[in-house]
Amino acid sequence: MDREIFCETCGNDMGRGLSVCPFCGTPQDPIATDGAAAARVDVVTVNLEAGRPVVEVAMRRFQERLDQARREQTRALVLIHGYGSGGTGGAIRDALRQRLDGLLHEKKIAQWLPGETFVKGNRQAAFLMRRFAALGRDRTLRGNKGISIVALS
């Protein structure tokens, strides 16, 4: 059975055998893209705003990637939802964060943090950076209003 191949950075389905993601341009690990079983990845980035989807499509994409992350035992997701073209927060961002609050309340995720609070001095951010070294190394995440970070249970 063929399995989907997702970009290690943006999370888009990119097909087999590509050495560079056609969506974000990130070079890919050839073992992960040739159909061989890939090792568990601790942190996966998912671009929910790719292709400028309507909220319903972005939320469906989120649920599909959350389900996949659980199956693959991914430990954290960086969700790119954008901040909205009006500069006051977008519809995808608002819908996603409302859903994340619900998932946290239902204990279906361990923790989530808005990107704007992912800054030095924030205790929750510091905990996530210690738990997931990749988050601590990526400075583009710091204070970013267009992302949310989720730790899975």
For each residue, the residues with C-beta under 8 A, 3 or more apart:
1:
2: 16 35
3: 35
4: 13
5: 13 14 15 16 18 32 33 35
6: 11 12 13 14 44 68
7: 10 11 12 14 21 23 24 26 28
8: 21 26 28 29 32 41 44
9: 21 24 26 45
10: 7 21 23 24 26 45 46 47 50 80
11: 6 7 44 45 46 47 65
12: 6 7 21 23 24 47 50
13: 4 5 6
14: 5 6 7 18 21 22 23 28 33
15: 5 18
16: 2 5 33 34 35
17: 33 34
18: 5 14 15 21 22 28 33
19: 27 28 30 33
20: 25 26 27 28
21: 7 8 9 10 12 14 18 24 25 26 28
22: 14 18 25
23: 7 10 12 14 47 50
24: 7 9 10 12 21 47
25: 20 21 22
26: 7 8 9 10 20 21
27: 19 20
28: 7 8 14 18 19 20 21 32 33
29: 8 32 33 38
30: 19 33 34
31: 34 36 38
32: 5 8 28 29 36 38
33: 5 14 16 17 18 19 28 29 30
34: 16 17 30 31
35: 2 3 5 16
36: 31 32
37:
38: 29 31 32 41
39:
40: 72 73 74
41: 8 38 44 72 74
42: 74 75 76 132 134
43: 74 75 76 77 78 132 134 135
44: 6 8 11 41 65 69 74 76 77 78
45: 9 10 11 77 78 79 80
46: 10 11 61 62 65 77 78 79 80
47: 10 11 12 23 24 50 80
48: 53 58 61 62 79 80 81 82 92 96
49: 52 53 58 80 81 82 92
50: 10 12 23 47 53 80
51:
52: 49
53: 48 49 50 57 58 61 92
54: 57 58
55: 58 59 91 92 95
56: 59 60
57: 53 54 60 61
58: 48 49 53 54 55 61 62 81 92 95 96
59: 55 56 62 63 92 95 96 99
60: 56 57 63 64
61: 46 48 53 57 58 64 65
62: 46 48 58 59 65 66 79 96 99
63: 59 60 66 67
64: 60 61 67 68
65: 11 44 46 61 62 68 69 77
66: 62 63 69 70 77 150
67: 63 64 70 71
68: 6 64 65 71 72 74
69: 44 65 66 72 74 77 152
70: 66 67 73 74 152
71: 67 68
72: 40 41 68 69
73: 40 70
74: 40 41 42 43 44 68 69 70 77 152
75: 42 43 131 132 151 152
76: 42 43 44 128 131 132 135 149 150 151 152
77: 43 44 45 46 65 66 69 74 149 150 152
78: 43 44 45 46 135 141 147 148 149
79: 45 46 48 62 96 147 148 149 150
80: 10 45 46 47 48 49 50 146 147
81: 48 49 58 90 92 93 96 146 147 148
82: 48 49 90 92 93 146
83: 87 89 90 93 145 146
84: 87 88 89 90 91 93
85: 90
86: 90
87: 83 84
88: 84
89: 83 84 93 94 145
90: 81 82 83 84 85 86 93 94
91: 55 84 94 95
92: 48 49 53 55 58 59 81 82 95 96
93: 81 82 83 84 89 90 96 97 146 148
94: 89 90 91 97 98
95: 55 58 59 91 92 98 99
96: 48 58 59 62 79 81 92 93 99 100 148
97: 93 94 100 101 112 114 148
98: 94 95 101 102
99: 59 62 95 96 102 103
100: 96 97 103 104 109 112 148 150
101: 97 98 104 105 112
102: 98 99 105 106
103: 99 100 106 108 109 112
104: 100 101 107 108 109 111 112
105: 101 102
106: 102 103
107: 104 153
108: 103 104 153
109: 100 103 104 112 150 151 152 153
110: 151 152 153
111: 104 124 128 150 151
112: 97 100 101 103 104 109 148 149 150 151
113: 117 118 122 124 125 128 148 149
114: 97 117 118 145 148
115: 118 141 143 144 145 146 147 148 149
116: 119 143 144 145
117: 113 114 122 124 125
118: 113 114 115 122 125 128 135 141 142 143 144 147 149
119: 116 122 125 142 143
120: 125 126 142
121: 125 126
122: 113 117 118 119 125 126
123: 126 127
124: 111 113 117 127 128
125: 113 117 118 119 120 121 122 128 129
126: 120 121 122 123 129 130
127: 123 124 130 131
128: 76 111 113 118 124 125 131 132 135 149 151
129: 125 126 132 133 135 136
130: 126 127 136
131: 75 76 127 128 151
132: 42 43 75 76 128 129 135 136 151
133: 129 136 137
134: 42 43 137 138
135: 43 76 78 118 128 129 132 138 141 149
136: 129 130 132 133
137: 133 134
138: 134 135 141
139: 142
140: 144
141: 78 115 118 135 138 144 147 149
142: 118 119 120 139
143: 115 116 118 119
144: 115 116 118 140 141 147
145: 83 89 114 115 116
146: 80 81 82 83 93 115
147: 78 79 80 81 115 118 141 144
148: 78 79 81 93 96 97 100 112 113 114 115
149: 76 77 78 79 112 113 115 118 128 135 141
150: 66 76 77 79 100 109 111 112
151: 75 76 109 110 111 112 128 131 132
152: 69 70 74 75 76 77 109 110
153: 107 108 109 110
